[in-house]
Every structure is written in C-alpha cells, then in structure tokens.
Amino acid sequence: MRYSVKTIQTLFPLLLSSLPPEALDQIVRLLNDEDEFGAPYMIPTVARSEPEYNPVADTLLLWRGPIWGFTNWFIMEGLYKHGKL
C-alpha cells in the first residue's frame, strides 16, 4: 500500500525559474491555507491537515510538523524569485 504525505517538499518547485503560473498560484494557495502550510510563524515540514503533523516535536522521527530553518529559507528564496515576497 502506498501512502503519501504532503510535506514541505511539495513547495520546492518554487525554486524553478520555469514554474508555470498555475503551479505558482497553487503553491501560494497552500502557503496561505491554515489547514495546509499556513501557520502564524514559519512553514511546518508537514501540512497541518496530515495525520502525521505533530507540532510538539515529541518524537524521534524528523519531518513531522516542527519547522526547520533551512527549508523555510528555500521557500522564501522561491517566493522572492517569483515576486511573491
């Protein structure tokens, strides 16, 4: 059985110069949606709508909800590249 989890990597196409406008709009929508990646502060590593999301970081597993500075930096760079920041 294959199960996919919406993670911050979903947003990394922002780094592409050739990103189609529709894809850019969809990524920005995900960033603004409080049920997905929209958060009061930094972008979580897992969408808030996912069962795996855990904002407390009380597990030995990585990438389950807490923020990571370097991934947020990549997203900021991509938003800046496309004039969205």
BELJOJO-V715922 format. One record per residue. SS is DSSP state (hx for helix, st for strand, lp for the rest). D_FIRST is the distance of its C-alpha to the first C-alpha in whole Angstrom. Layout:
SS_D_FIRST ; SS_D_FIRST
This chain:
lp_0 ; lp_4 ; lp_6 ; lp_10 ; lp_13 ; lp_17 ; st_19 ; hx_22 ; hx_21 ; hx_21 ; hx_25 ; hx_26 ; hx_26 ; hx_30 ; hx_31 ; lp_31 ; lp_35 ; lp_33 ; lp_31 ; lp_32 ; hx_33 ; hx_31 ; hx_28 ; hx_31 ; hx_31 ; hx_27 ; hx_27 ; hx_30 ; hx_29 ; hx_26 ; hx_29 ; hx_31 ; lp_29 ; lp_29 ; lp_25 ; lp_24 ; lp_26 ; lp_29 ; lp_31 ; lp_34 ; lp_34 ; lp_32 ; lp_29 ; st_26 ; lp_23 ; st_20 ; lp_21 ; lp_23 ; lp_21 ; lp_17 ; lp_17 ; lp_17 ; lp_20 ; lp_23 ; lp_26 ; lp_28 ; lp_27 ; lp_27 ; lp_24 ; lp_24 ; lp_21 ; lp_22 ; lp_21 ; lp_20 ; lp_23 ; lp_26 ; st_28 ; lp_29 ; hx_32 ; hx_31 ; hx_28 ; hx_31 ; hx_33 ; hx_31 ; hx_31 ; hx_34 ; hx_35 ; hx_33 ; hx_35 ; hx_38 ; hx_38 ; lp_37 ; lp_40 ; lp_38 ; lp_39
